[in-house]
Amino acid sequence: SENQDPTAKEYIVRASARICTAMGDSFLPYLQYIIPPLIESAGKEIQITIEDAPLDSYGMGEADENENAPGMEMLDMHVRGLGGKRIGFNTWAAQEKELACNVLYTYADGFGESFLPYVPQTAEVLLREVMSPMYTVRVAATCALPRLMSSVNLGLKKDPSLLPMAQELFINILKQLLAVLEFDDEDEVDVEEEEDEENEEVLLIVAECVAAVLRTAFESGGLTDSNVDVMLANDYNNGQKLPRYGVQLQEVGNVLGEIVKRMQIRVHKRMVARRNLQMLGNEVDVQMLENLEEGDKRTNEFMDSLSEGIGCIIKAHGGNILSQFTQVCQPFADSLLSMEETAPPLKAVGLFFYDDMIEYGGTGAQVFVDKAVPFMLKYADHENYLLRQASCYGLGVCAEHGGPSFDKYTQPVLAKLLEVIKAPDSRKGTNGSATDNAISAVYKLCVYRHGAVQKQVLGELLSLLPIDSDRLEAKIVHYRLMQHLLQNDAFSQEFGDKMRAVLQKAAISQKGLNQTKGKYDEDEAILSEHTRRYVSSIQ
């Protein structure tokens, strides 16, 4: 009730969540009594007052407690578009909303499709609360949205009539999350030089949730550690890519454009911050540099999440999205790659755009090879491991999927990759994954450009296997060695003994094996389950 002790109410809500976790499906009959009050608490209006902050207190955080009304907390803070304001709000009500959003996340995550009856009402409230002025409420509401999408997905597999509901939820969530990202585009003049870390944290969480929602929307988000066997066996480039909800391509294209717009704003903001710092010259202190580095780090994480979301769209629609990619993504990728002042991790994002399109876009995407390969060659031995790895991986993608457009690059790419592999620092620190990708790329040259690559290159390459720094790339390369042996093709007839030796060596290493449980952690293993079974059969 309204007069219930807030502490007791919080205890009951938390206890119910713990009991739910312990009981699992046995708790389902009680959801009808638990969820409606939670939805009500999550959507309850918080009493908020906004007034001008005293000039001597603006930016100082919490105001004088003696001035606070009972149950109210007063904060002096910068409000975008309004400037310095004193914000007053009911702390118990804010905590109740945050807790309700967090517990709704727990129930949606734990019960999956059984949470379906409560999805519409829960979504209505959470979609509104991602715009809440309270930081903790925004975070809790945002994090719960992908769980609702997952719940609908599970139900949709059994009941196709849920498709309209899934489509509506998918679009509404994406639109609202992208609207949150618009905060970067507002009131740039009035923003203090020192970034608001809470707002930055919300942006990161929103970006991660955009990627998570897009992942749920497609039958396949590409190769992962757990689906290597299925994807490679079914030729993932010619299938396994259908959008789950049948959302109109134009709508998806609009989402693509909005994501890229937010990314462009972030990149511009970081470049301005760097230029401003450079203009200060000797006046720059350690704290300023630390603030800049923290801002760069958050931007890199933000960009990684949104680029993953774009990758999901490309992988799902393949060549059908070629036009939207050319109009929206390509100009942005080119700007990231061509400007010298772009930070290396952001250049890597530009390469991700291209290699996803070339890998999943079919023959029509081969026109991008001439754009992408020169940049990949340029950065394949870059000192930044992220950019180096993106370049080496991209060269392998272009070798496999670039068609005739790649022919003229075969020899220079081979020379560059061998240079990367043989470099003194190729296995130092974080360079190991980049080197694994370079080895994988040379393998692809040997297989897909065999007419232009001498056979002994593959023989020499096999002496560098197995690889184990990039676990996913390792699984893929080792799986394909197994395929050569199973098919008894020309490669296996000449190098079969070496291929078997590589696979046996990889199996003996037992990378990813949990000795206690006797099971493999697929995220850590360097052989897929199918490959492990094959190796066992030939020993």
C-alpha positions, 0 to 999 in steps of 0.5 A: 500500500501507499503507507507501507514502510519503504524499507519493508516493501523493498525487502519483500520485493528483493526476497520475492526475486531471490525466491523466484531464482531458487524455485525456477518454474515452480514460481510461475503461478505467483507471477500474476501477483508479483508482476502487476505491482512491480509494473506499477512501481516502475511506472510511478511518477516521481515528484520532481522540482526544478528551480534555478541553482544558487550561483555559489552552489552550481556544480557542487552536487548535493545541496544543503540538507537543511533546506530539503523537505522530508523525503526529498533530496536536492541536487545542484547540477547541469541540465541540458538545455536548461543550464544550472538547476537545483533538482529536488526528488523523492529518494524513496520513490526513485529507489523503488522505481530502480528496484522494480526495473531491476527485478522485472529484468530478473523475471524476464530473464529467468522465465523467458517465454513464460514472461510473455503475458507481461511483456506489453505492459512492462515494455510500455513502462520501461520504454518510457523510463529510459528517458527518466531524469534519474540516472539509476532508473534509466540504466535499469530500464534500458538493460531490461529491454533486450530481455523482453525481446528475448522473451518474445523471441522464445515465444515466437518460435512456438507461436507464429501469431506473435509476429506482429507483437515482435515487430512492434516491440523491436521497432519501438525499442530501437526507436526509443534507444536511438532517441536516448542517444540524441542527447549528444546532439543537443545543447553542445554549447552549454556542455561543460568541458569535463564530461558527465560520466553518468550520461556517458555511462548511460550512452554506453549501456544504450549502445550495448542494448542496441546491439543486443536487440539487433542480435535477437532480431536475426536468425544469425548474427554471424559465426560465434564460438558456439555455432561454428559447426552448424554455420560452416557446415551449412555455408553460412554465406548463402543462408542462415541470414534471414531477419526474424521479424520480417521488418521492412528493409526501409525501416531497417535502413532508417535504423542504420542511418540513425546509428551512423549519425550517432557514431559520427557525432561521437567521433566529431566530439572526440576530435574536438576534445583532442584539438582543444587539448593540443591548443593548450600546449604546455598548459595541459596537466595530467588530469586533463590527459586522463580525462581525454583518455577516459573519454576516448575509451568510452567512445571506443566502447560505444563505437564497438557496440554500435558497429556490432549492431550494424554488423547484425543488420548487414549479416541479416540482409546481405546484398539487399542492404547494399544501397543503404550501406553505400549511402550511409555506411561507406562515406562514414567508413571512408572518413574514419579511415582516411583522416590521420587524426582518427584514433586507431580503434575507430579506424578499425570500426571503419574496416569492420563496416567494409569486411562485414559487407564484403563477407555477407553482401554477395557478389554485389559487395565485391565493388568495395574491395578496391576501397577496403584493401589499400587501407587494410594493407596500410594498417596490417602492421600498425602498432595498435593491435585492434587496428592490426587485427581488423586489417589482417582479418579483413584481408582474409575476408577479401581473399575469400569473398572478393571475387575477381576484384581481389586478384590484383592484390593477391601477391602484395597481400601475401607479402604483407601478411607473411611480413606480419607473421614473421615480425619480431613482435608478432607474438608479443602481448596483444599482437597474438590475435592479429597474427592468428588472423594473418595466418588464417588470411594466408590460409584463405589465400592458399585455398581461394587464390590457389592459382596465384599462390605456390603450393609450398606456402600452404606447407609452410603455413601448416608449420605455424598451426595450430593457432590459439590466441584468437579462439574463434578464428582458430576453430574456423581454420581447424574446422576447415582443415578437417573438411579438407581431410573428410573430402580427400581433396587435392590439398589433403592428398598433398598435405594430409599428414601435416593437417592431421598432425596439426589437429592432433596437436590442437587436441592434445593441448586441451585448450578450453577443457574444464578438468573438473567438469570434464567439459569444454568451454566453447569460448576458450576451446580452439577446436569445435565440438565436431572437430574434436570428435573427428580427431578422436576418431582418427587417433 
